[in-house]
């Protein structure tokens, strides 16, 4: 697809402050059937899919140049829901250039971001509207919707940072974000996490 | 001042979605008395200052590391008002590393951003809530409030980009954003612009 925007010139992109959707840009949609392996409870996945597929999250990639001087940006929308006890979430990724950071600014909804670095440091930060969450260099990051409305964030990172989804897809995250008995959320160990790949 | 945030770890910062202000971070405030030279009509400046000083804009610098792998971010709040026909605006700047971009996402208010590059290309993009404006590499950029409420934007750029305020302070912008007779705004030539410094 030809790049819709001329990144050497100024341009604007519209995103709804309520649901994060753009009237002019094309989202990338992630349905449960395609991201099923990232959830721990595969019986719960199968139960849901019996009744049809569901949209777990979507986001905007605007084809920013893969250049260190450009800034990629867009919105990410993670829908509310659970697969078993596990909340809906994004696949999550490291940056291919590991030592590049990112920032997410929450516009709507509630949830959090779970992080881990290659050394195994796991962190979690909560999102609510008006909260900026800093993704430091070297941390894989995944958005999690622990609420009842779409979790909408605006993100920005260096154009050449790149996305490494594979490491997370293969190893999984060390921790899961699940519904806490009685309400709220909690982090629990991921029984399927693999130390080595 | 010691850096309040550990940029090697995750952290959050709060910004109001309405007025852009943070309850926890310290803003940099720009009063009319200090930014007076950027306005064209110095008689109008003097008239206003007779009745006391006014806050033209404020923004958050969070002391991001000056590193190519980090992302600086914060909010910018330009208040509504005029000096003569000219709307309240920020000083505007080039990045010290000229070939680094930036993105601004409008949270509240209305106005625009005026741009120019060293070759003299002048551009203008409008802000309203939900509009992301891309600042390409090599373009000086200044926020202008053409409305009646605070213009609030969330911005993100590379940590090492740096701010070159001096070039704009000395030369001025090629164009001014002024009230249009009958309402609205228009761009007019800056009679004080200097081709060479």
Interface residues (C-beta under 8 A of the other chain):
Chain A: X5 X7 X8 X9 X10 X11 X12 X13 X14 X15 X16 X17 X68 X69 X70 X71 X73 X97 X99 X100 X101 X102 X103 X105 X107 X113 X115 X123 X125 X126 X129 X130 X131 X132 X133 X134 X135 X136 X137 X139 X154 X156 X157 X158 X159
Chain B: X5 X7 X8 X9 X10 X11 X12 X13 X14 X15 X16 X17 X68 X69 X70 X71 X73 X97 X99 X100 X101 X102 X103 X105 X107 X113 X115 X123 X125 X126 X129 X130 X131 X132 X133 X134 X135 X136 X137 X139 X154 X156 X157 X158 X159
